[in-house]
């Protein structure tokens, strides 16, 4: 029963359940904007486990938890013994005896699943190498705000199609009935198992996996992510050369032939030289922009940062939905 109240991956939920979370996130956003107190979970305690560094996920869970009246404890990678001196199972049992809910952001999907199995309290997946489910509620919230609906839209993810964002977009779109195209080089397309999951849970969406960049024609939204995921060990120059044809730029926007197309990005984005990593990339490879040009990023920045803000509202909905009966 507790596992059903956890939020580990999108396929654990029906179309109706995901839609309800999207709508609940929008309601919490209304309360926040109107400065109406909503400490519905006053006095509960949650733990935030972060094996991977974070800006949006940590901030969103912290503020969301506090807005709901909860006490929030951050547990960084160097502060606990998860999987090092103490097994994930033992850690789950200890934290579950002290906290009412646990967030996990790390590498292995197996870890968040194990936490949920043994903690005895709801567990929320803040990101693993395989899935990024909390981002999905925020993303489809944003789509609904912009277009007034999600079902029947056509979206395209371009770039590295084997990362957690591409996986989650493919599967969540299928569940929600959103037409989705994963456009990526052949060597960077979703695993067969991920595509099979999307097809198994498809609610009438058209699912496309291709290396043809011209497939962006007619889409309502373009999505991209960083070209090298956190912790991934790859030849960066080889990855850049492979993905440059999939950069979101003015030419790619023109290929959509849709004047109302929007662009989304889960952030961080390498669109300029205002970061240390961006400067290092420029020094090594002479590229000031990677997955998205600064021109396009600035043009759609209001939507991209709306999407970022929605992480907080959507996570609030996810946690409330898990804990409201306590």
Buried (B, 14 or more C-beta within 10 A) or exposed (E): EBBEBBBBBBBBBEBEEBBBBBEBBBBBBEBBEEEEEBEBBEEBBBBBBBBBEBEBBBBBBBBBBEBBBBBBBEBEBEEBEBBEEEBBBBBBBBBBEEBBBBBBBBBBBEBBBBBBBBBBBBBBBBBBBBBBBBBBBBBBBBBBBBBEEBBEBBBBBBBBBBBBBBBBBBBBBBBBBBBBBBBBBEEBBBEEEBBEBBEEBBEEBEBBBBBEBEBBBBBBBBBBBBBBBBEBEEEBEEBBEBBEEBBBBEEBBEBBEBEEBBBBBBBEBBBBBEEEEBEEBBEEEEBBBBBBBBEBBEBBBEBBEBBBBBBBBBBBBBBBBBBEEE
